[in-house]
Amino acid sequence: MLKKVLFGIACLAIVGVLVTPALADGTAAGAPAAQEKASTSGSSTYLGFALGLGLAIAAFGGAAGQGRAIAAAVDAVARQPEAGARIQGMMIIGLALIETLVIYMLLICFMWGAKVV
């Protein structure tokens, strides 16, 4: 139970670090210009939060998927060592496909990140 709580706190901290640049305003908090900018850039702030959260979820999902794939491959090789070369080849192809999904999310963050001002 403690591991789950610590893991949740770590995930929230990572999301907070990823979203912090999107929430930065650049002006004084009490200035009227900051209030005008806050009213017009509300969707930009949500976009930054969504990009940071989406990238964190993609990274976590990719890491979890790769961990499960490697564990299954090691288990399969332990059960049938003579099929190790075939299993390793299929595992590497699977890991590459999993990693491309995370890279696509990173690309989306770069493309939409220019709209977060």
PyMOL commands that place a pseudoatom at each C-alpha (Angstrom):
pseudoatom trace, name=CA, resn=MET, resi=1, chain=A, elem=C, hetatm=0, pos=[0.000, 0.000, 0.000]
pseudoatom trace, name=CA, resn=LEU, resi=2, chain=A, elem=C, hetatm=0, pos=[2.829, 2.372, 0.852]
pseudoatom trace, name=CA, resn=LYS, resi=3, chain=A, elem=C, hetatm=0, pos=[4.468, 1.691, -2.516]
pseudoatom trace, name=CA, resn=LYS, resi=4, chain=A, elem=C, hetatm=0, pos=[1.259, 2.680, -4.316]
pseudoatom trace, name=CA, resn=VAL, resi=5, chain=A, elem=C, hetatm=0, pos=[0.975, 5.908, -2.339]
pseudoatom trace, name=CA, resn=LEU, resi=6, chain=A, elem=C, hetatm=0, pos=[4.618, 6.808, -2.971]
pseudoatom trace, name=CA, resn=PHE, resi=7, chain=A, elem=C, hetatm=0, pos=[4.205, 5.952, -6.639]
pseudoatom trace, name=CA, resn=GLY, resi=8, chain=A, elem=C, hetatm=0, pos=[1.158, 8.218, -6.881]
pseudoatom trace, name=CA, resn=ILE, resi=9, chain=A, elem=C, hetatm=0, pos=[3.013, 11.064, -5.223]
pseudoatom trace, name=CA, resn=ALA, resi=10, chain=A, elem=C, hetatm=0, pos=[5.953, 10.582, -7.581]
pseudoatom trace, name=CA, resn=CYS, resi=11, chain=A, elem=C, hetatm=0, pos=[3.619, 10.638, -10.612]
pseudoatom trace, name=CA, resn=LEU, resi=12, chain=A, elem=C, hetatm=0, pos=[2.005, 13.863, -9.413]
pseudoatom trace, name=CA, resn=ALA, resi=13, chain=A, elem=C, hetatm=0, pos=[5.433, 15.403, -8.876]
pseudoatom trace, name=CA, resn=ILE, resi=14, chain=A, elem=C, hetatm=0, pos=[6.510, 14.466, -12.400]
pseudoatom trace, name=CA, resn=VAL, resi=15, chain=A, elem=C, hetatm=0, pos=[3.326, 15.916, -13.870]
pseudoatom trace, name=CA, resn=GLY, resi=16, chain=A, elem=C, hetatm=0, pos=[3.848, 19.073, -11.814]
pseudoatom trace, name=CA, resn=VAL, resi=17, chain=A, elem=C, hetatm=0, pos=[7.367, 19.490, -13.143]
pseudoatom trace, name=CA, resn=LEU, resi=18, chain=A, elem=C, hetatm=0, pos=[6.221, 18.925, -16.729]
pseudoatom trace, name=CA, resn=VAL, resi=19, chain=A, elem=C, hetatm=0, pos=[3.316, 21.383, -16.424]
pseudoatom trace, name=CA, resn=THR, resi=20, chain=A, elem=C, hetatm=0, pos=[5.138, 24.170, -14.571]
pseudoatom trace, name=CA, resn=PRO, resi=21, chain=A, elem=C, hetatm=0, pos=[6.463, 25.934, -17.714]
pseudoatom trace, name=CA, resn=ALA, resi=22, chain=A, elem=C, hetatm=0, pos=[2.963, 26.011, -19.158]
pseudoatom trace, name=CA, resn=LEU, resi=23, chain=A, elem=C, hetatm=0, pos=[1.601, 27.697, -16.048]
pseudoatom trace, name=CA, resn=ALA, resi=24, chain=A, elem=C, hetatm=0, pos=[4.332, 30.340, -15.901]
pseudoatom trace, name=CA, resn=ASP, resi=25, chain=A, elem=C, hetatm=0, pos=[2.944, 33.809, -16.583]
pseudoatom trace, name=CA, resn=GLY, resi=26, chain=A, elem=C, hetatm=0, pos=[6.010, 36.021, -16.896]
pseudoatom trace, name=CA, resn=THR, resi=27, chain=A, elem=C, hetatm=0, pos=[4.390, 39.082, -15.275]
pseudoatom trace, name=CA, resn=ALA, resi=28, chain=A, elem=C, hetatm=0, pos=[3.714, 40.136, -11.697]
pseudoatom trace, name=CA, resn=ALA, resi=29, chain=A, elem=C, hetatm=0, pos=[0.796, 38.318, -10.129]
pseudoatom trace, name=CA, resn=GLY, resi=30, chain=A, elem=C, hetatm=0, pos=[-1.105, 41.444, -9.050]
pseudoatom trace, name=CA, resn=ALA, resi=31, chain=A, elem=C, hetatm=0, pos=[-0.616, 43.488, -12.225]
pseudoatom trace, name=CA, resn=PRO, resi=32, chain=A, elem=C, hetatm=0, pos=[-3.670, 44.294, -14.367]
pseudoatom trace, name=CA, resn=ALA, resi=33, chain=A, elem=C, hetatm=0, pos=[-1.849, 42.971, -17.460]
pseudoatom trace, name=CA, resn=ALA, resi=34, chain=A, elem=C, hetatm=0, pos=[-1.569, 39.607, -15.748]
pseudoatom trace, name=CA, resn=GLN, resi=35, chain=A, elem=C, hetatm=0, pos=[-5.329, 39.534, -15.158]
pseudoatom trace, name=CA, resn=GLU, resi=36, chain=A, elem=C, hetatm=0, pos=[-6.038, 40.359, -18.811]
pseudoatom trace, name=CA, resn=LYS, resi=37, chain=A, elem=C, hetatm=0, pos=[-3.597, 37.723, -20.005]
pseudoatom trace, name=CA, resn=ALA, resi=38, chain=A, elem=C, hetatm=0, pos=[-5.059, 35.149, -17.611]
pseudoatom trace, name=CA, resn=SER, resi=39, chain=A, elem=C, hetatm=0, pos=[-8.522, 35.672, -19.051]
pseudoatom trace, name=CA, resn=THR, resi=40, chain=A, elem=C, hetatm=0, pos=[-7.328, 35.198, -22.639]
pseudoatom trace, name=CA, resn=SER, resi=41, chain=A, elem=C, hetatm=0, pos=[-4.842, 32.382, -22.095]
pseudoatom trace, name=CA, resn=GLY, resi=42, chain=A, elem=C, hetatm=0, pos=[-7.021, 30.017, -20.073]
pseudoatom trace, name=CA, resn=SER, resi=43, chain=A, elem=C, hetatm=0, pos=[-7.225, 27.443, -22.847]
pseudoatom trace, name=CA, resn=SER, resi=44, chain=A, elem=C, hetatm=0, pos=[-3.463, 27.719, -23.314]
pseudoatom trace, name=CA, resn=THR, resi=45, chain=A, elem=C, hetatm=0, pos=[-2.939, 26.782, -19.680]
pseudoatom trace, name=CA, resn=TYR, resi=46, chain=A, elem=C, hetatm=0, pos=[-5.225, 23.785, -20.036]
pseudoatom trace, name=CA, resn=LEU, resi=47, chain=A, elem=C, hetatm=0, pos=[-3.412, 22.755, -23.196]
pseudoatom trace, name=CA, resn=GLY, resi=48, chain=A, elem=C, hetatm=0, pos=[-0.094, 22.853, -21.359]
pseudoatom trace, name=CA, resn=PHE, resi=49, chain=A, elem=C, hetatm=0, pos=[-1.526, 20.803, -18.522]
pseudoatom trace, name=CA, resn=ALA, resi=50, chain=A, elem=C, hetatm=0, pos=[-3.002, 18.282, -20.964]
pseudoatom trace, name=CA, resn=LEU, resi=51, chain=A, elem=C, hetatm=0, pos=[0.292, 17.956, -22.842]
pseudoatom trace, name=CA, resn=GLY, resi=52, chain=A, elem=C, hetatm=0, pos=[2.264, 17.415, -19.641]
pseudoatom trace, name=CA, resn=LEU, resi=53, chain=A, elem=C, hetatm=0, pos=[-0.234, 14.908, -18.307]
pseudoatom trace, name=CA, resn=GLY, resi=54, chain=A, elem=C, hetatm=0, pos=[-0.461, 13.099, -21.646]
pseudoatom trace, name=CA, resn=LEU, resi=55, chain=A, elem=C, hetatm=0, pos=[3.301, 12.780, -21.921]
pseudoatom trace, name=CA, resn=ALA, resi=56, chain=A, elem=C, hetatm=0, pos=[3.540, 11.490, -18.356]
pseudoatom trace, name=CA, resn=ILE, resi=57, chain=A, elem=C, hetatm=0, pos=[0.844, 8.883, -19.018]
pseudoatom trace, name=CA, resn=ALA, resi=58, chain=A, elem=C, hetatm=0, pos=[2.507, 7.846, -22.287]
pseudoatom trace, name=CA, resn=ALA, resi=59, chain=A, elem=C, hetatm=0, pos=[5.902, 7.488, -20.607]
pseudoatom trace, name=CA, resn=PHE, resi=60, chain=A, elem=C, hetatm=0, pos=[4.421, 5.481, -17.747]
pseudoatom trace, name=CA, resn=GLY, resi=61, chain=A, elem=C, hetatm=0, pos=[2.418, 3.251, -20.084]
pseudoatom trace, name=CA, resn=GLY, resi=62, chain=A, elem=C, hetatm=0, pos=[5.428, 2.671, -22.329]
pseudoatom trace, name=CA, resn=ALA, resi=63, chain=A, elem=C, hetatm=0, pos=[7.649, 1.786, -19.389]
pseudoatom trace, name=CA, resn=ALA, resi=64, chain=A, elem=C, hetatm=0, pos=[5.041, -0.576, -17.939]
pseudoatom trace, name=CA, resn=GLY, resi=65, chain=A, elem=C, hetatm=0, pos=[4.512, -2.244, -21.321]
pseudoatom trace, name=CA, resn=GLN, resi=66, chain=A, elem=C, hetatm=0, pos=[8.219, -2.663, -21.915]
pseudoatom trace, name=CA, resn=GLY, resi=67, chain=A, elem=C, hetatm=0, pos=[8.693, -4.102, -18.452]
pseudoatom trace, name=CA, resn=ARG, resi=68, chain=A, elem=C, hetatm=0, pos=[5.959, -6.662, -18.993]
pseudoatom trace, name=CA, resn=ALA, resi=69, chain=A, elem=C, hetatm=0, pos=[7.320, -7.565, -22.448]
pseudoatom trace, name=CA, resn=ILE, resi=70, chain=A, elem=C, hetatm=0, pos=[10.840, -8.103, -21.132]
pseudoatom trace, name=CA, resn=ALA, resi=71, chain=A, elem=C, hetatm=0, pos=[9.575, -10.126, -18.163]
pseudoatom trace, name=CA, resn=ALA, resi=72, chain=A, elem=C, hetatm=0, pos=[7.548, -12.359, -20.461]
pseudoatom trace, name=CA, resn=ALA, resi=73, chain=A, elem=C, hetatm=0, pos=[10.498, -12.820, -22.825]
pseudoatom trace, name=CA, resn=VAL, resi=74, chain=A, elem=C, hetatm=0, pos=[12.859, -13.747, -19.992]
pseudoatom trace, name=CA, resn=ASP, resi=75, chain=A, elem=C, hetatm=0, pos=[10.294, -16.189, -18.634]
pseudoatom trace, name=CA, resn=ALA, resi=76, chain=A, elem=C, hetatm=0, pos=[9.832, -17.735, -22.084]
pseudoatom trace, name=CA, resn=VAL, resi=77, chain=A, elem=C, hetatm=0, pos=[13.590, -18.128, -22.604]
pseudoatom trace, name=CA, resn=ALA, resi=78, chain=A, elem=C, hetatm=0, pos=[13.909, -19.689, -19.154]
pseudoatom trace, name=CA, resn=ARG, resi=79, chain=A, elem=C, hetatm=0, pos=[11.257, -22.262, -20.083]
pseudoatom trace, name=CA, resn=GLN, resi=80, chain=A, elem=C, hetatm=0, pos=[12.576, -22.974, -23.569]
pseudoatom trace, name=CA, resn=PRO, resi=81, chain=A, elem=C, hetatm=0, pos=[16.213, -21.865, -24.033]
pseudoatom trace, name=CA, resn=GLU, resi=82, chain=A, elem=C, hetatm=0, pos=[16.536, -23.197, -27.601]
pseudoatom trace, name=CA, resn=ALA, resi=83, chain=A, elem=C, hetatm=0, pos=[13.925, -20.642, -28.794]
pseudoatom trace, name=CA, resn=GLY, resi=84, chain=A, elem=C, hetatm=0, pos=[15.862, -17.733, -27.269]
pseudoatom trace, name=CA, resn=ALA, resi=85, chain=A, elem=C, hetatm=0, pos=[16.922, -16.165, -30.579]
pseudoatom trace, name=CA, resn=ARG, resi=86, chain=A, elem=C, hetatm=0, pos=[13.352, -16.089, -31.963]
pseudoatom trace, name=CA, resn=ILE, resi=87, chain=A, elem=C, hetatm=0, pos=[11.962, -14.763, -28.703]
pseudoatom trace, name=CA, resn=GLN, resi=88, chain=A, elem=C, hetatm=0, pos=[14.625, -12.068, -28.520]
pseudoatom trace, name=CA, resn=GLY, resi=89, chain=A, elem=C, hetatm=0, pos=[13.901, -10.933, -32.081]
pseudoatom trace, name=CA, resn=MET, resi=90, chain=A, elem=C, hetatm=0, pos=[10.173, -10.694, -31.446]
pseudoatom trace, name=CA, resn=MET, resi=91, chain=A, elem=C, hetatm=0, pos=[10.796, -8.903, -28.149]
pseudoatom trace, name=CA, resn=ILE, resi=92, chain=A, elem=C, hetatm=0, pos=[12.989, -6.257, -29.804]
pseudoatom trace, name=CA, resn=ILE, resi=93, chain=A, elem=C, hetatm=0, pos=[10.344, -5.607, -32.481]
pseudoatom trace, name=CA, resn=GLY, resi=94, chain=A, elem=C, hetatm=0, pos=[7.684, -5.304, -29.783]
pseudoatom trace, name=CA, resn=LEU, resi=95, chain=A, elem=C, hetatm=0, pos=[9.810, -2.927, -27.717]
pseudoatom trace, name=CA, resn=ALA, resi=96, chain=A, elem=C, hetatm=0, pos=[10.399, -0.753, -30.780]
pseudoatom trace, name=CA, resn=LEU, resi=97, chain=A, elem=C, hetatm=0, pos=[6.661, -0.546, -31.448]
pseudoatom trace, name=CA, resn=ILE, resi=98, chain=A, elem=C, hetatm=0, pos=[5.932, 0.342, -27.825]
pseudoatom trace, name=CA, resn=GLU, resi=99, chain=A, elem=C, hetatm=0, pos=[8.616, 3.034, -27.857]
pseudoatom trace, name=CA, resn=THR, resi=100, chain=A, elem=C, hetatm=0, pos=[7.270, 4.597, -31.057]
pseudoatom trace, name=CA, resn=LEU, resi=101, chain=A, elem=C, hetatm=0, pos=[3.976, 5.329, -29.305]
pseudoatom trace, name=CA, resn=VAL, resi=102, chain=A, elem=C, hetatm=0, pos=[5.816, 7.318, -26.629]
pseudoatom trace, name=CA, resn=ILE, resi=103, chain=A, elem=C, hetatm=0, pos=[7.861, 9.115, -29.284]
pseudoatom trace, name=CA, resn=TYR, resi=104, chain=A, elem=C, hetatm=0, pos=[4.641, 10.031, -31.122]
pseudoatom trace, name=CA, resn=MET, resi=105, chain=A, elem=C, hetatm=0, pos=[3.307, 11.610, -27.922]
pseudoatom trace, name=CA, resn=LEU, resi=106, chain=A, elem=C, hetatm=0, pos=[6.563, 13.528, -27.501]
pseudoatom trace, name=CA, resn=LEU, resi=107, chain=A, elem=C, hetatm=0, pos=[6.224, 14.762, -31.090]
pseudoatom trace, name=CA, resn=ILE, resi=108, chain=A, elem=C, hetatm=0, pos=[2.661, 15.897, -30.388]
pseudoatom trace, name=CA, resn=CYS, resi=109, chain=A, elem=C, hetatm=0, pos=[3.930, 17.783, -27.326]
pseudoatom trace, name=CA, resn=PHE, resi=110, chain=A, elem=C, hetatm=0, pos=[6.529, 19.569, -29.461]
pseudoatom trace, name=CA, resn=MET, resi=111, chain=A, elem=C, hetatm=0, pos=[3.984, 20.432, -32.138]
pseudoatom trace, name=CA, resn=TRP, resi=112, chain=A, elem=C, hetatm=0, pos=[1.286, 21.712, -29.768]
pseudoatom trace, name=CA, resn=GLY, resi=113, chain=A, elem=C, hetatm=0, pos=[3.772, 23.131, -27.268]
pseudoatom trace, name=CA, resn=ALA, resi=114, chain=A, elem=C, hetatm=0, pos=[4.319, 26.173, -29.486]
pseudoatom trace, name=CA, resn=LYS, resi=115, chain=A, elem=C, hetatm=0, pos=[0.680, 27.134, -28.873]
pseudoatom trace, name=CA, resn=VAL, resi=116, chain=A, elem=C, hetatm=0, pos=[1.253, 27.248, -25.102]
pseudoatom trace, name=CA, resn=VAL, resi=117, chain=A, elem=C, hetatm=0, pos=[2.333, 30.822, -24.442]
for i in range(1, 117): cmd.bond("trace and resi %d" % i, "trace and resi %d" % (i + 1))
show_as sticks, trace
zoom trace
